[in-house]
Amino acid sequence: MLQFDVTHALPFLPENWLSSRLDGLTEARNLLERGNGLGGAFTGWVDLPASYDPEELQRILQTARIIRGQSEVLIVIGIGGSYLGARAMLELLTSPNYNLLRKKTPQIFFTGNTLSSDALTELLDYVRDKDFSVNVISKSGDTTESSIAFFLFRRLLEEKYGREGARDRIFATTDRREGTLRALANQAGYATFSVPASIGGRYSVGSDVGLFPMAVAGVDIRAISVADTSDFGILRVIVERP
């Protein structure tokens, strides 16, 4: 739960600094609770992770164990909120130097967020002689940067493991029902996880978008909880570092 303590700042603030803002803060809270303000259709994060499906959580944990058993590297492909939340949480809960540490969990690299051919080529060369898996994250599947990266890493997987072997190493996090990536995943038989329709951007970190990479890194995602739903799903994280 997020707590804001301004005790030591009060001597430097106007006398009515807090009281003058209470009405606006209360209205903002009410809008979030009701979900009927501007952007209300994208406030599904308010109830996360309290409303998270326990069966889906267990499926993420099981899949993460599979990846840890078969791969030295996990490539997470996404742009914007599809990767920034997960990356920030990994740096917070493990280390900004996670990939350099000696550990029993795979290295995790984020790509698909740039059009740099040098960056893509370096990462492709790095995993060419390693066992790796891919988690591609996109609500639509139409984003240029992520689509290019996914095409290249999928092709490398198919070269290394064959089409069937590659299928077991590709995990798509996308819309539950529609979109280019959903159609491709259904056709190819990839394991899929969901980007909730009511959540966008970095707020998706409390959903499959962020929980999946964290689980692969060894973060105990079951320990991510909230005190109650009135706390708007702000994460209170209790974690045993891997």
Buried (B, 14 or more C-beta within 10 A) or exposed (E): EEEEEEEEEEEEEEEEEEEEEEEEEEEEEEBBEEBEEEEEEBBBBBBBBBBBEEEBBEBBBEBBEBBBEEBBBBBBBBBBBBBBBBBEBBEEBBBEEBBEEEBEBBBBBBBBBEEEEEEBEEBBEBBEEEBBBBBBBBBBBEBEBBBBBBEBBBEBBBEBBEEEEBBBBBBBBBBEEEBBBBEBBEEEEBBBBBBBBBBBBBBBBBBBBBBBBBBBBBBBBBEBEBEEEEBBBBBBBEBEEB
